[in-house]
Amino acid sequence: MRVALIGPGRVGTLLAIAGTRAGWRVAAVAGGREASRSALAASIAGLRTFDDPAEAVAGADLVLVTVPDDAIASVVDGLVRADALTPSHRVVHVAGSRGLDALRRARLAGAQVAACHPAMTIPAGASDPDLLVGVAWAVTAGPTDRAWASELVVALGGDPFHLADDARVTYHAALALASNAVGAAVVAARRLLLAARVADPAAFLAPLAHASVDNAASTGAAALTGPIVRGDVGTIAAHLERLAADLPELLPVYRALAQATLEPVRPSLGPEVVAALDDLLAGDDRGAGTALEG
């Protein structure tokens, strides 16, 4: 299969390398920065670089559109305006938050289309195809395109799961929380451990965070632990007081994450405890005793 890649960013680069290992002929790349195209060409034999995406897709069987989400529709529009897409093309984008509407003009031009998103964080510079092995992919495609789209995912070592077109934004919001929000929480926790003069934060955070994520993914709110779940108002007040003194810039992060923890466990706590926690987490730093008395 001859492949053209539009957008050699971190995701596109990894897919090109993984596709090459899967036996695809990744023959052309366009879009992005010239330096990114050249770097990818240096790692894949026979890969040609183009300034114009329409030239890159000529003769391709598969067109992978791996540009930023907001640019997908305009890239496809440009290809259609250049009369570069035909019924022989399969066009796939990998944006989790976008569905088939972003590829509508490609479909009207006769191309087969699908939206395939890997549920995996891909760091800058990632080049190991094994990063995609065993990963769940959300595949959105019409009835006649679902089989080949799933086969693409399997060829890359992934597990395809059909996702309805109108569910993709909700799906992607969930993944953003699971990846970026969890990562942001760990970054904040790392800063606090460094402030506590812990020389190796990873020794404490890595096993704890991994276990917490695994448990929460399996059992939901039942996996939540800690002072919020116990209704430990005094402990939360002490946390807020110390953060206000040492790292006030982290107070909004702490409060937001604590509120997210409180929401699913409210029914298990007494009304006075919930009211006290609400006061503290809303920014009322009067102290636990005052909040409970009120």
Secondary structure, DSSP 4 states (H G I P E B T S, - for coil): -EEEEE--SHHHHHHHHHHHHTT-EEEEEESS-HHHHHHHHHHSTT-EEESSHHHHTTT-SEEEE-S-GGGHHHHHHHHHHTT---TT-EEEE--TT--GGGGHHHHHTT-EEEEEEESS---TT---GGGGTT-EEEEEE-TTTHHHHHHHHHHTT-EEEE--GGGHHHHHHHHHIIIIIHHHHHHHHHHHHHHTT-S-HHHHHHHHHHHHHHHHHHHGGGG--SHHHHT-HHHHHHHHHHHHHH-GGGHHHHHHHHHHHHHHHGGGS-HHHHHHHHHHHTT--S-HHHHHH-
